[in-house]
Amino acid sequence: MPLDFGCRPVVTEEPDGTLSVGVFVTEGQAESLRNEGYEVSIREMRAENEPRPEVGEGDRFQGGRIPLEGLGVKVHDEEEPGA
Amino acid sequence: MTSPKLDRYLNVDEVESAILGLAAEYPQLARRITLPHQTFEGRTSHALIIGEGSDPVLLLIEQQRRPCVLFTACAHAREWGGAEICLSFAADLLEAYRTHAGLKYGNGVYDKETVQRIIDELYVVVLPCVNPDGRHFSQTYTEAPIETRDAREMWRKNRRVFNGAIGVDINRNHAFLWDYKRYFSPQANSTVASDVESDDAFHGQAQESEPETRNIHWLLDRLDKRSPPVWPWFPDTLAPHWYVDIHSFSNSVLYVWGDDENQTTNPFMDFRSSRWDGIRGTSCSQSTPSPAGCGYQEFIDKTDEMAARDGAATVAEAISKARGMAYDDIQAFNLKVPLSNGKFPYPTSGSASDYAYSRHIVSSAVKAHSLVVEFGRLYLPHDLPRSFHPEWPEMAEIVKEVSSGMLALCASALTRPNPFLLGPHQRPWTWPWEIWVDRIRKMPDVFRAVSREAIRTVAAAIEKGISGTRR
């Protein structure tokens, strides 16, 4: 059964020494994993009012009329690079 | 006009506007490139090429002598932050160049001379959103009923509609060992690819079937055309390009190959040889070897592997330095399992990075060293949506640290390699017949190009002389 581990499966060691891996599955797939003997703990679906990553609305750059500014700090000669 | 702060993720329209805006703001330094293949939902993607000279005579001569560093992102729909990384990095480079400034990302500091040289001596190309249809679908998850929101937010593929299923995994659709059932061992991990349309790693109905895949190929072909015209015959002696595909997550920088473990001793054991079909993709260093054993390892030229390792280490080190977030540099096939001694093989077929590097082996393309950046960490307890696209304050920090790695890679690409250090793939007597045919076919072009180049050089010298007299 192909599972969705994301781009790369990330495995972590639990305090009791067992290894666990995050996987995105349907309820049916979770049940199949249980039947195969894996311990499956379901993370509840997030509530509607839980904070979600914000995505811009409309077009803040107005079709290219406003240029985007990068997040890096521009260091000019008169400034100390480490400032 | 004041620029809005990059304080949240960009939607697909804003990605396009940001590219357009940078090309308009810096017309002497950057140009927007329209990619030829429209997506299934009818979107047109664009890339930004930085480093176009303003002097038309210099452009004629110099544009064909620079290596390119190509960054692509967001092939996987849910990995939103790659677009912001590419665009913020491009905006930083352009502004710093114009204002003669250096750049600082946390503890990563780059002087103005480095910035100036990068734009003067390289082409830096960003394709911020390979898969806009998928990104749009994922980002508009709040429009879905609550019970399907998580699945929509976690969308990975493009949005091609099949009978009863949707989407192809762009990063399994490239022309490199695409037919995985033929090339890979049945024991290889299921991460290789899938031919089931509803699976997340569905590799498409044919290699290069997807417009998003073909857009990347088109861009790589186009960058090759910037090589000196005499080099269709001798592309291997040119400074190599770099190709970096940006994904999330796992705090790592990966280098080729992705299909199997690397080896540097047997050039005949490589992806072109049918002798090894059916046994690729299993690991020799697995704690529990597969029944198929480890009969196959992918050949890589020793100097290339060193260059790829060095490139990955340079990027990982620069990212880590920015704010202290540790990144690993490892071969794509191998995944270090945290807190364990073993390795977890992660074979892939049809990936963009393997395809990009393999081009110079199967054709007369200029060599492109390939890396994959997997930005961001796992949020416990296994919060996958948050791991793929963390809340913005964290993503802003990731944008800065990955930008530091991108800048460090560009700076390292300024150092030209010794063209006389040729590996087995560069020796004509080891070329397969396809390369001989390709190069012989190009001979008339080479002679014509030599003539054109001589005329251009004379014209440039005359132009330079006239300019000097005017002064």
Interface residues (C-beta under 8 A of the other chain):
Chain A: P2 L3 D4 F5 G6 C7 R8 P9 V10 V11 T12 E13 L19 S20 V21 G22 V23 F24 S41 R43 M45 R46 E48 P51 R52 P53 E54 V55 G56 E57 G58 D59 R60 F61 Q62 G63 G64 R65 I66 P67 L68 E69 G70 L71 G72 V73 K74 V75 H76 D77 P81 G82
Chain B: M1 T2 S3 P4 K5 L6 R8 Y9 L10 N11 D13 E14 S17 A18 I19 L20 G21 L22 A23 A24 E25 H76 E79 W80 L87 S88 F89 A90 A91 D92 L93 E95 A96 T99 H100 A101 G102 L103 K104 Y105 V109 D111 K112 Q139 T142 I146 E147 R149 D150 M154 R156 S190 T191 S194 V196 D199 D200 A201 H247 S248 F249 S250 S252 L335 V337 P338 L339 S340 F344 Y346 E374 L378 L380 P381 H382 D383 L384 P385 R386 S387 F388 H389 P390 E391 W392 M395 A396 V399 K400 S403
